Amino acid sequence: MARFAAEAPRTIGLSPISVEEALRGRLAVLARPLVGAPHIRAYAWLVNALELFQQFHSVPFDQSCDTVYQQLRAQQLRVGTQDLKIAAVALANTLTLVTRNRRDFARVPGLFLDDWSV
């Protein structure tokens, strides 16, 4: 969070795939039969996620991203589908990908990585 706070506002982009993953997780919790405090907390997490997303510039997944994604898939890199889509967004837009997951993303040729967790 310190590194995020040090950056100029709206200079950090967020892929829709990252948003999708976060929302799927929060919605999966809400799909459970919850009552009381856990139910309220689950909705708070959803609202917090939506508010967090608004702090970022949204980087679209467009035709150029899909083209790069299909090229990456064809290389059979042993990287998960969602991670390949995130990498495709970064590559198609010549962006540095900020991630803790160097192990998987390092398999993607030409991808610039930065790990803010270290």
N, C-alpha and C positions, 0 to 999 in steps of 0.2 A: 504494500500500500504506500510505503514511503516513496518508492520509485515512481509509482503512478502519480502521486501528489506532486512530484518534482517536474513532471512533464507539463508542457503547455496544454491548456484545455482543448479538447476535441482534436488533438494530434494523434491520438491512439484510436485505431480502428478496431471494430469488432465484426467478425464474420457472422453471417446468419446461421451458420452451422453451430457455432459456439452457443448462440442464443437458443437454437433448437435443443441442443443437449441439456442446457440448464433448465429450460422450460419442461422438457420431458421428465426430468428428475423431480421437479417440484410438482408437476401434475400427477406423477405416479404416486407420490405421497398423498395427494388429495383424493386419489381414487380409492384409497384404503378406507375402511369403515372407522373413521375417527370421531371422537366426541370430546367436548370440553377443551382443555388447554392444548392438547396436541392438534386438534382441529384448527383452533385459532392460530397457533404457531405456524402451521402449514400454510395458511393463507398469508400470514405476515411474511414468510419466506418468499412467497410468490410476489407479493407487492414489492418487497425489498429488491428482488431480482429485476423486476421491471424498472424500478427507479435507477438501479445501477446501470442497466443497459442504456438509459437515456444520457448518461454521461459520456458515451462513446460515439464516435462517428461510425455509422453503419457502412460496411463495405459490401456491396451487393455480390451475390453469386449470379453472374451473368453468362452470356454465351462464351466469352473468352475463358472464364473460370471453368465452365463445363468442358471446353475443348482440352484445357490443361488436365483436368480431372480424368478425362478419358485416356489421355496419353499416359498419365501416371498409372492408371489401372492396367493398361496394356503392358507395363513394365513388370508387373507382378512383384512389387517391392516388399511384400509382407508387412504392409501397414494397413491399419483398419480403414474401412470405408469413410467414416466421418473424418478421421485424421487426413486422409487423402484429399477430401473436399476442402478442409481448412488449408492444407498446403497449396492446393490449386488456387485458392483465393489469394494467398500471399504471393505465389509465383506470377499469376496473371497480372497482378497490380504492382509488382516489384516492391514488395513490402517485407520487412523483417518480422518474423513470427516470434512472438514472446510466448515461451512455454517452459514448463518444468520437464516436459516429456521429450528430452533430447534423444533418448534411446530409439523411439519410433521415428520421430521427425528427421533425425540425422540420416535415415535411409533414403530420404528424398533428395535426389541430385539437384544442386543449384539453389536450394532453399537456405536463406539466411536466418539464423536462429539467435535468440537472445534469451537467457534465463535470468529473470529478475528475482528468483527465489534464493540465489546464492549471495 
